[in-house]
Amino acid sequence: MLRLDTQIYLWCLVDSPGITSAIAEQITEVDGVFVRTACIWEASSKIGLGKLEAQISDLVQGIEASGFMELPVSTEDAGQVASLAPIHQDPFDGLLVA
């Protein structure tokens, strides 16, 4: 199982050169690639702030079109954020890790 963070997921959608051969190999060889709901939330927030140009519908549809699976954020996941070390100031990172 592999969970993609928002940046890697976005790179996958546009076939970015940021996806190294090592990353591409991991994505293709693993049983189950997941995109957290929090990735779409984070991208949506960045679109609203003008920091990302994308259509939410494309990002949502891109999960299944890429052969990935959606991984919802549960209330238990959200609660686990409190127990994580405060490495980042970004609340989305906490949800992605949890």
Phi and psi restraints in degrees (value plus and minus 20) as a CYANA .aco file:
   2 LEU   PHI    -155.3  -115.3
   2 LEU   PSI     109.8   149.8
   3 ARG   PHI    -126.6   -86.6
   3 ARG   PSI     105.5   145.5
   4 LEU   PHI    -108.5   -68.5
   4 LEU   PSI     121.8   161.8
   5 ASP   PHI    -103.4   -63.4
   5 ASP   PSI     153.1   193.1
   6 THR   PHI     -80.0   -40.0
   6 THR   PSI     -67.2   -27.2
   7 GLN   PHI     -81.8   -41.8
   7 GLN   PSI     -65.2   -25.2
   8 ILE   PHI     -84.1   -44.1
   8 ILE   PSI     -61.7   -21.7
   9 TYR   PHI     -80.3   -40.3
   9 TYR   PSI     -67.0   -27.0
  10 LEU   PHI     -81.2   -41.2
  10 LEU   PSI     -60.9   -20.9
  11 TRP   PHI     -82.5   -42.5
  11 TRP   PSI     -59.0   -19.0
  12 CYS   PHI     -80.7   -40.7
  12 CYS   PSI     -58.9   -18.9
  13 LEU   PHI     -85.9   -45.9
  13 LEU   PSI     -51.6   -11.6
  14 VAL   PHI    -128.0   -88.0
  14 VAL   PSI     -10.0    30.0
  15 ASP   PHI      32.5    72.5
  15 ASP   PSI      29.7    69.7
  16 SER   PHI     -89.6   -49.6
  16 SER   PSI     127.6   167.6
  17 PRO   PHI     -87.1   -47.1
  17 PRO   PSI     -29.4    10.6
  18 GLY   PHI     -86.7   -46.7
  18 GLY   PSI     -39.4     0.6
  19 ILE   PHI    -102.8   -62.8
  19 ILE   PSI      80.0   120.0
  20 THR   PHI     -90.2   -50.2
  20 THR   PSI     147.1   187.1
  21 SER   PHI     -83.3   -43.3
  21 SER   PSI     -53.0   -13.0
  22 ALA   PHI     -86.3   -46.3
  22 ALA   PSI     -62.2   -22.2
  23 ILE   PHI     -87.2   -47.2
  23 ILE   PSI     -65.4   -25.4
  24 ALA   PHI     -79.1   -39.1
  24 ALA   PSI     -59.8   -19.8
  25 GLU   PHI     -83.9   -43.9
  25 GLU   PSI     -64.3   -24.3
  26 GLN   PHI     -79.7   -39.7
  26 GLN   PSI     -63.8   -23.8
  27 ILE   PHI     -84.4   -44.4
  27 ILE   PSI     -60.6   -20.6
  28 THR   PHI     -99.4   -59.4
  28 THR   PSI     -43.6    -3.6
  29 GLU   PHI    -115.1   -75.1
  29 GLU   PSI     -34.2     5.8
  30 VAL   PHI    -104.7   -64.7
  30 VAL   PSI     130.4   170.4
  31 ASP   PHI    -105.9   -65.9
  31 ASP   PSI      76.9   116.9
  32 GLY   PHI      77.7   117.7
  32 GLY   PSI      89.9   129.9
  33 VAL   PHI    -132.3   -92.3
  33 VAL   PSI     105.7   145.7
  34 PHE   PHI    -134.9   -94.9
  34 PHE   PSI     124.9   164.9
  35 VAL   PHI    -139.4   -99.4
  35 VAL   PSI      98.4   138.4
  36 ARG   PHI     -88.9   -48.9
  36 ARG   PSI     126.1   166.1
  37 THR   PHI     -72.9   -32.9
  37 THR   PSI     -54.2   -14.2
  38 ALA   PHI     -81.8   -41.8
  38 ALA   PSI     -46.3    -6.3
  39 CYS   PHI     -84.9   -44.9
  39 CYS   PSI     -62.8   -22.8
  40 ILE   PHI     -88.4   -48.4
  40 ILE   PSI     -58.8   -18.8
  41 TRP   PHI     -81.4   -41.4
  41 TRP   PSI     -66.4   -26.4
  42 GLU   PHI     -83.1   -43.1
  42 GLU   PSI     -65.1   -25.1
  43 ALA   PHI     -82.0   -42.0
  43 ALA   PSI     -61.6   -21.6
  44 SER   PHI     -80.3   -40.3
  44 SER   PSI     -62.0   -22.0
  45 SER   PHI     -82.2   -42.2
  45 SER   PSI     -63.2   -23.2
  46 LYS   PHI     -88.1   -48.1
  46 LYS   PSI     -55.0   -15.0
  47 ILE   PHI     -82.8   -42.8
  47 ILE   PSI     -65.3   -25.3
  48 GLY   PHI     -81.2   -41.2
  48 GLY   PSI     -51.6   -11.6
  49 LEU   PHI    -106.0   -66.0
  49 LEU   PSI     -24.7    15.3
  50 GLY   PHI      60.6   100.6
  50 GLY   PSI      -5.1    34.9
  51 LYS   PHI    -114.7   -74.7
  51 LYS   PSI     -26.2    13.8
  52 LEU   PHI    -165.7  -125.7
  52 LEU   PSI     112.7   152.7
  53 GLU   PHI    -124.1   -84.1
  53 GLU   PSI      89.6   129.6
  54 ALA   PHI    -186.2  -146.2
  54 ALA   PSI     142.9   182.9
  55 GLN   PHI    -123.3   -83.3
  55 GLN   PSI     107.6   147.6
  56 ILE   PHI     -75.6   -35.6
  56 ILE   PSI     -61.0   -21.0
  57 SER   PHI     -79.7   -39.7
  57 SER   PSI     -56.6   -16.6
  58 ASP   PHI     -87.3   -47.3
  58 ASP   PSI     -58.9   -18.9
  59 LEU   PHI     -87.4   -47.4
  59 LEU   PSI     -61.2   -21.2
  60 VAL   PHI     -87.1   -47.1
  60 VAL   PSI     -68.3   -28.3
  61 GLN   PHI     -87.7   -47.7
  61 GLN   PSI     -46.9    -6.9
  62 GLY   PHI     -85.3   -45.3
  62 GLY   PSI     -44.1    -4.1
  63 ILE   PHI     -80.8   -40.8
  63 ILE   PSI     -78.3   -38.3
  64 GLU   PHI     -88.4   -48.4
  64 GLU   PSI     -59.7   -19.7
  65 ALA   PHI     -81.7   -41.7
  65 ALA   PSI     -48.2    -8.2
  66 SER   PHI    -105.0   -65.0
  66 SER   PSI     -25.2    14.8
  67 GLY   PHI      63.8   103.8
  67 GLY   PSI      -9.0    31.0
  68 PHE   PHI    -108.6   -68.6
  68 PHE   PSI     152.3   192.3
  69 MET   PHI    -144.5  -104.5
  69 MET   PSI     125.1   165.1
  70 GLU   PHI     -97.0   -57.0
  70 GLU   PSI     116.7   156.7
  71 LEU   PHI    -140.4  -100.4
  71 LEU   PSI      82.1   122.1
  72 PRO   PHI     -85.0   -45.0
  72 PRO   PSI     139.3   179.3
  73 VAL   PHI    -115.6   -75.6
  73 VAL   PSI      98.0   138.0
  74 SER   PHI    -110.0   -70.0
  74 SER   PSI     148.7   188.7
  75 THR   PHI     -83.8   -43.8
  75 THR   PSI     -53.8   -13.8
  76 GLU   PHI     -84.7   -44.7
  76 GLU   PSI     -62.8   -22.8
  77 ASP   PHI     -78.0   -38.0
  77 ASP   PSI     -67.9   -27.9
  78 ALA   PHI     -80.4   -40.4
  78 ALA   PSI     -58.7   -18.7
  79 GLY   PHI     -88.1   -48.1
  79 GLY   PSI     -48.9    -8.9
  80 GLN   PHI     -90.7   -50.7
  80 GLN   PSI     -38.3     1.7
  81 VAL   PHI     -78.1   -38.1
  81 VAL   PSI     -54.9   -14.9
  82 ALA   PHI     -83.1   -43.1
  82 ALA   PSI     -45.8    -5.8
  83 SER   PHI    -110.9   -70.9
  83 SER   PSI     -22.9    17.1
  84 LEU   PHI    -102.3   -62.3
  84 LEU   PSI     128.4   168.4
  85 ALA   PHI     -85.3   -45.3
  85 ALA   PSI     117.5   157.5
  86 PRO   PHI     -97.4   -57.4
  86 PRO   PSI      46.2    86.2
  87 ILE   PHI     -92.1   -52.1
  87 ILE   PSI     -61.0   -21.0
  88 HIS   PHI    -136.9   -96.9
  88 HIS   PSI     132.8   172.8
  89 GLN   PHI    -105.4   -65.4
  89 GLN   PSI     -30.3     9.7
  90 ASP   PHI    -101.9   -61.9
  90 ASP   PSI      96.8   136.8
  91 PRO   PHI     -85.0   -45.0
  91 PRO   PSI     -44.7    -4.7
  92 PHE   PHI     -87.4   -47.4
  92 PHE   PSI     -55.2   -15.2
  93 ASP   PHI     -80.4   -40.4
  93 ASP   PSI     -60.2   -20.2
  94 GLY   PHI     -81.8   -41.8
  94 GLY   PSI     -63.5   -23.5
  95 LEU   PHI     -87.2   -47.2
  95 LEU   PSI     -55.9   -15.9
  96 LEU   PHI     -87.6   -47.6
  96 LEU   PSI     -57.7   -17.7
  97 VAL   PHI     -92.6   -52.6
  97 VAL   PSI     -62.8   -22.8
